[in-house]
């Protein structure tokens, strides 16, 4: 019963910034990790940044120092501030969550939002 919905994607020029937002709804208490992932054409879906229930963050090497993940604990909205965007950041960005219940742990994904970095 966890639902994720992303927003904020678009077309930006190299060096510019963009903020993505992921709104979580449902039984959000079941989420123990939530974050952002991206998939470029012809490539696998990879971690961008994540944050645990306890607030511990993790970043891929390619975005560390440029991107910042944050969570509003009141609304359970997870934002990804993307700075100094480059062509290589072009991808579909997905909000994803690891959800736990009494019998299993599983992943929940949003629909994705396109980020294109181009002159």
C-alpha positions, 0 to 999 in steps of 0.5 A, a space after each residue: 500500500 505504498 505509492 510513489 510519484 515523482 515530479 520536477 524533471 525537465 530539460 536543463 542546460 549543462 551547469 544548471 540545477 534541478 530539483 526532483 520531488 518524490 511524494 510517498 503515500 500509503 503506509 509509509 511506516 513500512 518504508 525503510 529505505 527510499 531514494 532516487 535511481 536513474 536509467 539511461 538508454 541502454 544502461 541498467 538502473 543505478 542508484 543515485 542517492 538514498 536515505 534510510 529511515 534513520 536519516 543515513 544517506 548514500 550517494 553514487 560516486 558520480 553525483 557525490 558533492 553535486 546532488 543532495 537528497 533530503 526528506 521532509 519528515 512531516 509530509 514524507 516527501 523526498 527531494 533530490 537537489 541536482 546541481 552542476 548537471 552534465 550531459 551524463 546525468 541525462 536519464 529517466 529518474 525513478 523514486 524507489 523504496 524498499 518496503 518491509 512487511 511481516 513476510 517479505 521485503 520488496 521494492 516499490 517504484 514510481 513512474 519516473 521523470 525524464 531529466 535531459 541535460 542539453 545545450 
